Amino acid sequence: MKRIKGATDKNTGNDENEACETTKVTKMEQNPTEVLEEKNKQIKKSKINLKVLRNENNKSLDENKANMAEGKKEVIKIQSSDGRDKLRAVVDLEMMKEELKQLEDPPLTPWEKEMCSRRLPFEFFDKPCEHLAQHLLGKVLVRRLENGTILKGRIVETEGYLGKIDKASHSYENKVTSRNIPMYMPPGTIYVYMTYGMYYCFNISSQGDGCAVLIRAVDPLEGIEHMANQRTLKKKSSASKGTSKNFKVHELCNGPSKLCMSFQLHKNHSKYSMCIWKNLWLEDDSFKEEIKIVKCARIGIDSSGPEWSNKPLRYYIYGNRSVSKRDKKAEELLTSSLKINQ
């Protein structure tokens, strides 16, 4: 049978045009729900919502574990501040299980075990956020570097972040990202995040979904020369001109980022536990001194609105020079109340 060239080519062209037209119509007539589902599928796996793990979705823990074992996925609805339900993300339960695994590097050698023998246990960290933030004051933060150098400092200033209800918290309204996952992990988990694209802040998780305590300042006790070297190196690398500053002892760790520089804490230390990790832990202070705790507003969170920016969730030891910033009004209230109680 002879092929009629012109007719065949013409028909082929018509078929292609019809196919294009059909595609256009299909896209225009696509259901909005299908479009939303398509978008949800494209959400990065790192941006997940862990609410299902916290039994907030009216499911039993056994059901959630079973879903994890089968590698199922869930679409989680979160209630926003205006009371409306909104679709947050497609949650891969198996991936969430992997994300929530704590990093482990416990002490193994006799020397390492001896060094960590005074470590405070899990029970110390297993407290509501506000309580932990105050109990941390006066405790000694111990850092063991890879070369064996030991750094120590007394915690003198903290801030509490109360999770889903706290507008200043990274986990407000159950927000979960690959960065803030440690806030949903067991109490005592380390959470180090970057701020301003160049500095780090060190936090410890507490009881409560997405709750954590920011360590704002430490009073150096041991390894002071090393801390000063770290601060000087950082200053030289970031300064375009001028001479490097000779730091006073109380200036070495009197701020969250200064603390991370001095103690060499970075974001890759997130997810380790203060209860297990061989390179960072807490000890009781051998020098028992009665401390007076100042309670005042947190620093640098004005964008969260007046209600949360004014809540007294910052705590510091009255009279300590390593505190990052004094609140004189709060100090006056403290001293006046102490006089009344005497």
C-alpha positions as CSV (number, residue, x, y, z in Angstrom):
1,M,0.0,0.0,0.0
2,K,1.4,3.4,-1.1
3,R,2.0,6.0,1.6
4,I,0.3,9.4,0.8
5,K,2.9,11.7,2.1
6,G,1.1,15.0,2.2
7,A,-2.0,13.6,3.8
8,T,-0.1,11.6,6.4
9,D,2.0,14.6,7.5
10,K,-1.0,16.8,7.7
11,N,-2.9,14.3,9.9
12,T,0.2,14.0,12.1
13,G,0.3,17.7,12.6
14,N,-3.4,17.8,13.5
15,D,-2.9,15.1,16.0
16,E,-0.1,17.0,17.7
17,N,-2.1,20.2,17.8
18,E,-5.1,18.3,19.3
19,A,-2.7,16.8,21.9
20,C,-1.4,20.3,22.8
21,E,-4.9,21.7,23.1
22,T,-6.0,18.7,25.3
23,T,-3.0,19.4,27.6
24,K,-3.9,23.1,27.9
25,V,-7.5,22.3,28.8
26,T,-6.4,19.7,31.4
27,K,-4.1,22.2,33.1
28,M,-6.8,24.9,33.1
29,E,-9.5,22.5,34.4
30,Q,-7.3,21.0,37.1
31,N,-9.0,20.9,40.5
32,P,-7.5,23.4,43.1
33,T,-7.3,20.5,45.6
34,E,-5.1,18.6,43.2
35,V,-2.9,21.7,42.8
36,L,-2.5,21.9,46.6
37,E,-1.6,18.2,46.8
38,E,0.9,18.7,44.0
39,K,2.5,21.5,46.0
40,N,2.7,19.5,49.2
41,K,4.5,16.7,47.3
42,Q,7.2,19.2,46.4
43,I,7.8,20.4,50.0
44,K,11.3,19.6,51.0
45,K,11.7,16.6,53.3
46,S,13.6,18.6,55.8
47,K,10.5,20.8,56.4
48,I,8.4,18.4,58.4
49,N,5.9,18.6,61.2
50,L,6.5,16.4,64.2
51,K,3.1,17.0,65.8
52,V,2.1,13.4,64.9
53,L,5.0,12.2,67.1
54,R,3.7,14.1,70.0
55,N,0.3,12.5,70.1
56,E,-1.3,15.9,69.2
57,N,-3.3,14.5,66.2
58,N,-5.7,12.4,68.3
59,K,-3.8,9.2,67.6
60,S,-2.3,6.8,70.1
61,L,1.5,6.4,70.4
62,D,1.1,2.7,69.3
63,E,-0.7,3.8,66.1
64,N,2.1,6.3,65.3
65,K,4.8,3.7,65.9
66,A,2.9,1.3,63.6
67,N,2.8,3.9,60.9
68,M,6.5,4.5,61.2
69,A,7.2,0.8,60.9
70,E,5.2,0.7,57.7
71,G,6.8,3.8,56.3
72,K,3.5,5.6,55.9
73,K,3.0,9.3,55.3
74,E,0.5,11.6,57.0
75,V,-0.9,15.0,56.0
76,I,-0.9,17.1,59.2
77,K,-3.4,19.9,59.9
78,I,-2.2,22.6,62.2
79,Q,-4.5,25.2,63.8
80,S,-3.2,28.7,63.2
81,S,-3.4,31.6,65.5
82,D,-6.6,32.8,63.9
83,G,-8.3,29.5,64.7
84,R,-8.4,28.1,61.1
85,D,-6.9,24.7,60.2
86,K,-4.3,24.8,57.6
87,L,-2.3,22.2,55.7
88,R,1.2,22.3,57.0
89,A,3.1,19.5,55.2
90,V,3.2,16.0,53.9
91,V,5.0,14.1,56.7
92,D,7.2,11.1,56.0
93,L,7.0,9.2,59.3
94,E,10.0,7.0,58.5
95,M,12.1,10.0,57.7
96,M,10.9,11.7,60.9
97,K,12.1,8.7,62.8
98,E,15.5,9.0,61.3
99,E,15.6,12.8,61.9
100,L,14.8,12.4,65.6
101,K,17.7,10.0,66.3
102,Q,20.1,11.4,68.9
103,L,23.8,11.5,67.9
104,E,25.9,9.4,70.1
105,D,29.6,9.7,71.0
106,P,29.8,8.5,74.7
107,P,33.0,8.4,76.8
108,L,34.8,5.1,76.2
109,T,38.3,5.2,77.6
110,P,38.9,5.2,81.4
111,W,40.2,8.8,81.2
112,E,37.1,10.0,79.3
113,K,34.8,8.2,81.8
114,E,36.7,9.8,84.7
115,M,36.4,13.2,83.2
116,C,32.6,12.9,82.8
117,S,32.0,11.2,86.2
118,R,30.5,14.4,87.7
119,R,28.1,14.9,84.8
120,L,24.5,15.9,85.7
121,P,22.1,13.2,84.6
122,F,18.9,13.3,82.4
123,E,16.7,13.9,85.5
124,F,18.3,17.4,85.9
125,F,17.2,18.5,82.4
126,D,13.8,16.8,82.6
127,K,12.0,20.0,83.8
128,P,9.6,22.6,82.4
129,C,11.4,25.2,80.4
130,E,11.1,28.1,82.9
131,H,12.3,25.9,85.7
132,L,15.3,24.5,83.8
133,A,16.3,28.0,82.7
134,Q,16.6,29.0,86.4
135,H,18.2,25.8,87.6
136,L,21.0,26.1,85.0
137,L,22.2,29.3,86.7
138,G,25.3,28.5,88.8
139,K,26.0,25.1,87.0
140,V,29.4,24.6,85.4
141,L,29.5,24.1,81.6
142,V,32.4,21.7,80.7
143,R,33.7,21.4,77.2
144,R,36.3,18.9,76.1
145,L,38.0,19.7,72.8
146,E,39.4,17.2,70.4
147,N,43.0,17.8,71.5
148,G,42.0,17.1,75.1
149,T,41.8,20.7,76.3
150,I,39.2,21.3,79.0
151,L,37.2,24.5,79.2
152,K,34.9,25.4,82.1
153,G,32.5,28.2,82.9
154,R,29.7,29.0,85.3
155,I,26.4,29.6,83.6
156,V,25.2,33.1,84.7
157,E,22.4,34.0,82.2
158,T,19.7,32.1,80.4
159,E,16.5,32.6,78.4
160,G,13.5,30.3,78.2
161,Y,11.6,29.7,74.9
162,L,8.2,28.0,75.4
163,G,7.6,26.2,72.2
164,K,4.3,26.4,70.2
165,I,2.7,29.2,72.3
166,D,5.8,31.4,72.3
167,K,5.9,33.9,69.4
168,A,9.6,34.4,69.9
169,S,10.4,30.7,69.7
170,H,11.7,28.9,66.6
171,S,9.0,26.3,67.2
172,Y,6.1,28.7,67.5
173,E,2.8,27.1,66.2
174,N,4.6,23.7,66.0
175,K,6.9,24.9,63.3
176,V,9.5,22.3,62.5
177,T,12.5,22.6,60.1
178,S,15.7,20.6,59.7
179,R,17.3,23.2,61.9
180,N,15.1,23.2,65.0
181,I,14.4,19.5,65.3
182,P,16.5,19.3,68.5
183,M,13.9,21.4,70.2
184,Y,11.5,18.4,69.9
185,M,14.0,15.9,71.1
186,P,14.4,14.6,74.7
187,P,15.4,17.1,77.5
188,G,19.1,17.8,77.5
189,T,19.5,17.7,73.7
190,I,21.9,20.3,72.3
191,Y,20.5,22.8,69.8
192,V,23.1,25.1,68.1
193,Y,21.8,27.5,65.4
194,M,23.4,30.2,63.2
195,T,22.3,33.8,63.5
196,Y,23.1,36.8,61.3
197,G,24.8,34.3,58.9
198,M,28.0,34.1,61.0
199,Y,27.4,33.6,64.7
200,Y,26.1,30.7,66.7
201,C,23.8,30.3,69.7
202,F,23.7,27.4,72.1
203,N,20.5,26.0,73.5
204,I,19.4,23.0,75.6
205,S,16.0,21.3,75.2
206,S,13.7,20.9,78.1
207,Q,10.3,19.3,78.9
208,G,7.5,20.4,76.5
209,D,7.1,20.2,72.7
210,G,9.6,22.6,71.0
211,C,10.8,24.1,74.3
212,A,14.5,25.0,74.9
213,V,16.7,27.2,77.0
214,L,19.2,29.6,75.4
215,I,22.5,29.9,77.3
216,R,23.3,33.6,77.1
217,A,26.4,34.0,79.2
218,V,29.0,32.1,81.1
219,D,31.6,33.2,83.7
220,P,35.0,31.6,82.6
221,L,36.7,29.3,85.2
222,E,39.2,27.1,83.3
223,G,40.9,27.3,79.9
224,I,40.7,31.1,79.9
225,E,43.8,31.5,77.8
226,H,42.3,29.2,75.1
227,M,39.0,31.1,75.2
228,A,40.9,34.4,74.7
229,N,42.8,33.0,71.8
230,Q,39.6,31.9,70.1
231,R,38.0,35.3,70.6
232,T,41.1,37.0,69.2
233,L,41.2,34.8,66.2
234,K,37.6,35.4,65.4
235,K,38.1,39.2,65.9
236,K,41.1,39.2,63.5
237,S,39.3,37.2,60.8
238,S,36.2,39.5,60.8
239,A,38.0,42.9,61.3
240,S,39.1,44.7,58.1
241,K,41.3,47.1,59.9
242,G,42.5,48.1,63.4
243,T,44.3,46.2,66.1
244,S,42.8,43.2,67.9
245,K,41.3,43.8,71.4
246,N,42.7,42.3,74.6
247,F,39.7,40.8,76.2
248,K,39.0,41.0,79.9
249,V,38.0,37.7,81.5
250,H,34.3,38.7,82.0
251,E,34.1,39.8,78.3
252,L,35.0,36.4,76.9
253,C,31.6,34.7,77.2
254,N,29.2,37.6,78.1
255,G,26.9,36.9,75.2
256,P,25.5,33.8,73.4
257,S,27.7,34.1,70.3
258,K,30.8,35.0,72.4
259,L,30.2,31.9,74.4
260,C,30.0,29.7,71.3
261,M,33.3,31.3,69.9
262,S,35.1,30.7,73.2
263,F,33.8,27.1,73.7
264,Q,34.1,26.3,70.0
265,L,30.4,25.3,69.7
266,H,29.0,24.9,66.1
267,K,25.8,23.7,64.5
268,N,27.2,20.3,63.8
269,H,27.0,19.7,67.6
270,S,23.2,19.8,67.5
271,K,21.4,16.6,68.4
272,Y,24.0,15.4,70.8
273,S,22.8,14.9,74.4
274,M,24.3,16.7,77.4
275,C,23.6,13.5,79.3
276,I,25.8,11.3,77.1
277,W,28.2,13.2,74.8
278,K,31.8,13.0,75.8
279,N,32.6,16.6,74.7
280,L,30.1,18.7,76.5
281,W,28.3,18.3,79.9
282,L,27.2,20.1,83.1
283,E,28.5,19.7,86.6
284,D,27.5,21.0,90.0
285,D,29.5,24.0,91.1
286,S,31.9,23.0,94.0
287,F,31.9,26.6,95.2
288,K,28.5,26.8,96.8
289,E,27.3,30.4,96.8
290,E,23.8,31.6,97.3
291,I,22.7,33.3,94.1
292,K,20.0,35.9,93.6
293,I,18.1,35.5,90.3
294,V,17.0,38.6,88.3
295,K,13.9,37.9,86.1
296,C,13.4,40.2,83.2
297,A,12.4,40.5,79.5
298,R,14.4,38.7,76.8
299,I,16.7,40.5,74.4
300,G,16.3,41.1,70.7
301,I,12.8,39.7,70.2
302,D,10.8,42.9,69.7
303,S,9.3,41.5,66.4
304,S,7.4,38.9,68.4
305,G,5.1,41.7,69.8
306,P,4.7,43.4,73.2
307,E,3.1,40.4,75.0
308,W,6.0,38.0,74.4
309,S,8.8,40.5,74.2
310,N,8.0,41.8,77.7
311,K,7.5,38.4,79.4
312,P,10.1,37.9,82.2
313,L,11.8,34.8,80.6
314,R,15.4,36.0,80.9
315,Y,17.2,35.0,84.1
316,Y,20.6,36.1,85.3
317,I,22.7,36.0,88.5
318,Y,22.5,39.4,90.2
319,G,25.9,41.1,90.5
320,N,27.9,38.9,88.1
321,R,30.1,40.8,85.7
322,S,29.8,38.2,82.9
323,V,26.1,38.9,82.4
324,S,25.5,40.3,78.8
325,K,23.1,43.1,79.8
326,R,21.8,44.3,83.1
327,D,18.1,45.2,83.6
328,K,18.3,47.9,86.3
329,K,14.5,48.1,86.9
330,A,14.3,44.3,87.4
331,E,17.3,44.5,89.8
332,E,15.6,47.2,91.8
333,L,12.4,45.1,92.1
334,L,14.6,42.2,93.3
335,T,16.5,44.1,95.9
336,S,13.3,45.8,97.2
337,S,11.6,42.4,97.6
338,L,14.6,41.0,99.4
339,K,14.5,43.9,101.9
340,I,10.9,43.3,102.5
341,N,11.5,39.6,103.2
342,Q,14.3,40.2,105.6
